[in-house]
Amino acid sequence: MDVFFYLIPGLIMALALFMAYRVVRRWLQVRGAWNSGLTAEARCLRAFTTTHGGSGDTSVRTALHHVYEFTARDGRVVRFDEEGGRATTVEGDYVTVYYTDGRDVVATAHEPSRVKQAAATLGILAFLGVVVVFCVGFMVQYTVVFLDSDVSGF
């Protein structure tokens, strides 16, 4: 039975660490696209929304997506889907995209805002750090309170 008090927090910690990895990876990708100096004119092929939630008493979360297509410096046609962006961008509009060159092209139509992105990333990482610290603290407290009392024989 004690295994559940280690397994569940361990799984929560693993999920939080994986999420932290994904957040840092995306941050580095977008920062790389902004810092590469490569820009192109992209056409918005499609704009759509996705919704999550709404069953029962939960709130509905709506996300705006855009599908862009542009020609990279080497002549490749690149198409990508990006969440967020301006609500005024509609199908057929042209926007400036920032991208990295190479085998795997990473592109974004978001305007460079390094401080805003860094603050959001650090906020998410701080929250995930609190989750990990809470899980470790829970496991340590469980060990101290319940397992150490069995060892001492009282």
Residue pairs with C-beta under 8 A, 6 or more apart in sequence:
2 142
2 146
2 147
5 138
5 139
5 142
5 146
6 139
6 142
9 135
9 136
9 138
9 139
10 135
10 139
12 131
12 135
13 131
13 132
13 135
13 136
16 128
16 131
16 132
16 135
17 128
17 132
19 124
19 128
20 124
20 125
20 128
20 129
23 121
23 124
23 125
23 128
24 121
24 125
27 117
27 118
27 121
29 100
29 106
30 106
30 108
30 110
30 117
31 114
31 117
32 100
32 106
33 98
33 99
33 100
33 106
33 107
33 108
34 98
34 108
34 112
34 114
36 98
36 99
36 100
36 101
38 72
38 73
38 98
38 99
38 100
38 101
39 96
39 97
39 98
39 99
40 70
40 71
40 72
40 73
40 96
40 97
40 99
41 70
41 94
41 95
41 96
41 97
42 68
42 69
42 70
42 94
42 95
42 96
42 97
42 107
42 109
43 68
43 69
43 70
43 92
43 93
43 94
44 66
44 67
44 68
44 89
44 90
44 91
44 92
44 93
44 94
44 95
45 67
45 68
45 69
45 79
45 91
46 66
46 67
46 91
47 64
47 65
47 66
47 67
47 89
47 90
47 91
48 64
48 65
48 67
49 62
49 63
49 64
49 65
50 62
50 63
50 65
51 60
51 61
51 62
51 63
52 60
52 61
52 63
53 59
53 60
53 61
54 60
63 83
63 84
64 83
64 84
64 85
64 87
65 81
65 82
65 83
66 81
66 82
66 85
66 89
66 109
67 79
67 80
67 81
68 79
68 80
68 81
68 82
68 95
68 97
68 107
68 109
69 77
69 78
69 79
70 77
70 78
70 97
70 99
70 107
71 77
71 78
72 78
72 99
72 101
72 105
73 101
74 101
76 105
78 99
78 105
78 107
80 107
82 107
82 108
82 109
82 110
84 110
85 109
85 110
89 95
89 109
95 109
96 109
97 107
97 108
97 109
98 107
98 108
98 109
98 112
99 105
99 106
99 107
99 108
100 106
100 107
